């Protein structure tokens, strides 16, 4: 949002593709940011403020996580995002290092932050979680969808097929990976009001395992999201190079117009029993 020469054409292309929302990094706003934010509002896009919770990311420690100043800074940013007219907040890096040890206290800390955030703003709150968290809680990083779900309105597991390192099946079949992960994530949220909106892969990493073009890779992930009955999807590319992804969406046809597959159909396709999807 700080680069008008890139931001405005991208926002217009998002709208023209048929998508209706954008996730914007937010750490305060300068005049350029505000102008682009106003432009996005004029286009009618649903605006989501991405706020990094633990500044150290993968290296987040107890000291960082429990630092009162850090918490207040993030809650203040949340209030500012709401005041500026963002429609939703998406918390990223709301986790500990994946190189640490298992400790139940980590989940308590993350849950407490979400409680405080929920009491701070009135707009919807979402969280980004590791793709593996759709399968089961991650005790090392402290992410547990069932523990987080009472305080959030959306959960977004990052189900990039390329990131299932060493798993040729999941890296090689983007449709299956998104169908499986989305179904598991929805099961974790059963009985809650939180939506399941996965992140899909919009970048060319490990495509060789699938033997398909990036366009086909993206298309298969979108098809899986529809079949799983997710509440939409986000596309991620670290370099903000979205031309291929937006072209896929534009030529895909109307999104979410056909019924999702039944649980029985999904289980049969995956070749597993329902109990395996409910742990």
N, C-alpha and C positions, 0 to 999 in steps of 0.2 A: 504493500500500500504506500510505501515511501518512494516509489519510482513510477511517476505518471506515464512515462513513455512506454512502459511495459504493462503497467497495471490496467489502464483503461481499455486498451484493445483486448486484453485477456478477459476482463469482466464482460465486455460485449460479446466475445466469442462464447463464453460460458452460457450466457443467456440465449444466444442464437442456436446453441447445440441442443437446447431443450432441458438443460439442468436448471435448478432453481436456487441453489445455495452455494456460498463460498465460505471457506474457513480462512480467517486472516490472523496472522501473528499479531499479538497485541502486547505491548509493553509500554503503554503510554502513546499519546498522539501528538505529532507536530502539525503545522498548517497543511503540509502536503498530504499527510495521512488523512486529515479531516476532509479535505477536498475530494479525495478518492473515495472516502467512505460515503460522502454525500452523493457522489456519482453512482455508487453501487445501490444506494437507496432509491435513487431516481429510476434505476433500471428495474426495481422491484425484486431484487435478489434477497434471499434470506441470509442474514449476516451472522456469522458465528465467530466469536473472539477466541482464538487459541492462546491460552495462558500456560506458560511453563511453571509448574509448581515447585519442583526441586531443582534449583539452578544448576546443580552439579550433575544432573541427569544420572547416567549410569554410575557415577561415583557418589551418589547421595548417601550421606551418613546420618546417624541419629542426631548429631549436632545440627546438621543442616535442616533435617526434617522437623525438629522440635524448636528451632530458633523462633522466638516470638516475633522478632522483627521481620523475618522472612514471611511468616504467616500473615502478619498485618499488611505487608506490602502486597501480597497476592490477593488478599481480601479487598484491599483498597483498589487494586487494578480491576477486580470484578465489579465493584461499585461504579468505577469510572466507565467500564465497558457498557454497563446497563444505562448509565446516564447519557452516553453518546449515542444510544439507540441501537446497539447490537441486539439481535433477537435471541441469542443463546450464547453461552460460554462453554468452551470445550477445554477441559484441563488435560494437559499432556505432561509427561515425565512425572506423573503422580505415583512414584514408585521408588524403591531402593535399588542399590546396585544388584545386578544379576550375578555378581561374583562373591557375594557375601554368604551368610549362613541362614538357615531357617530359624525364624523367631516369630511367634504369634503376635508379639508386641508391634511388629511392623504394620500388620493389618489394623490394629487398634489406632495407630497414629494416623493412617490414611483415612480411616473411618471418621475420626475426630475432625480432621480438616474438612471433610465433606459435610459434616454436621454444621460446622461453623460457616461454611460457604452457603449452605442451604438457608441458614438464618440471616445471611447478609444480603442476598439479592432475591428478586422475585421472578427473574427470567429463567428459562430452562437451563439446566446444567447437564453437561455431558462429560464423559471421561474416555481417554484413549487407553487401551490396555494391550499388553502383548497378545499376539494371536493365540499362543498356547493357553492363555487364561480362559478362552472360550471352552477349552477342553477340561481344565481343572484348575483350582486355585494355585497360584505360584507363591509358595511360602517364603522363598528367598527375597523376592522383590516386594512382597506384601500385597499383591493384587488378588482380590477375591470378588467376583461379580456379585455373589449373593450378599456379601457384607456391604458392598458399595451401593447396591441397587435401591435401598430405601431412600437415598438422598439425591438420586440422579434421575434425569429424564431421558438420557440416552447413553448407551454403551457402544463403543466402537473398537472391537478387536481388530488389530492390524494383521489381517490374514493373508499377507503377501506370500504366495506359494514359494517364491525364491528363498524365503527366509527359513523354510523348514530344512535346514542344513542336514545333509546326510540321508534325507528321506526322498528317494527318487520318485516314489509314487505321488507324494504331495507336490513336489517340485515339477513333476511332469504332467500333472493333470489339474490345471487351474480350476476347471469346473468342479471336480470332485472336492478339492480342497476348500473352496468357498461354500459349497453346499454342506459339507460336513461341519466345518467350523461355524457357519451361521446357524445350523440346526442345533448344535451344541450350545451356542451362546443364547439362543432363544429359550432353550430348556432351562438354562441357569436363571433366566429372568422370569420364568413362569410364575404367575401370581403377583407380579409387580407391574407397575405402569411404565417402566422404562422401556424405550424403544431400542431395537438392535439395529445399528447402522454400521456395518463393517467398512473398514478401509480396504480397498482393492489396489492391486499393483498396476501403476501406470508407467513403469520404467522397465527397460530391457535388461534384466538381470537373470541369469540362469535359464534363459529361454530355450537353450539347447536341449534341456531335459524334456521339453514338451514338443520340440520340433515344429514350432509354429511361429508366425510373425507376431510382433507386439500387438497389432490390431486384433488378430484372432485371439490372442491371450487375454486381452482386455474384454473382448466380447464374451468369451466363455465365462469369465468371472461375473459379468453383469447378468448373464443368463442364469447362473447359479443363485445369485442374490434373489432374482425373481422367483425361481423355483422354490427357494427356501422360505419365501415370504418375509424377507427382511423389510424394514421400514425405510429403505433406500440404501445408498452406498456413498462413500467418499472415495475419490481417486487421489492417489498421492504420487508425486514426482518431486524429489528433493530439489531439482533444478528449476522447478516451475515450468517445465517444457510439456505443455498439455495439448499441443496441436494434434498428435496422434489420437489421444484419448477422446478429445472433443469431437474429432471427426468420426470416431467409432460411435459415440453416443448419437451424433446427428443423423447418422445413417442406420441406426439400430431400429428405429421405429418407436412407436409409443411405448413408454416404459410402464411396467406393472399393470398392463391391461389384461393379461391372462391370469387365470387362477394359479396360485402356488400349488406345488405338489403336496399330496397328503403325506403324513408321517410314514404311513405304510410304504408308499412309493419310494420315499427317500431311503428308508431302511433297506428295502429290496435292492435299490441301486447300489448302495454302499456295501451290501452283502454282510450286514451285521444285524444283531438283534436290538430291539428298543432299549433293553437294559444297558447296553454298552454305550448308549448315548445319554444316559441319565446320571452318570457318576459325577 
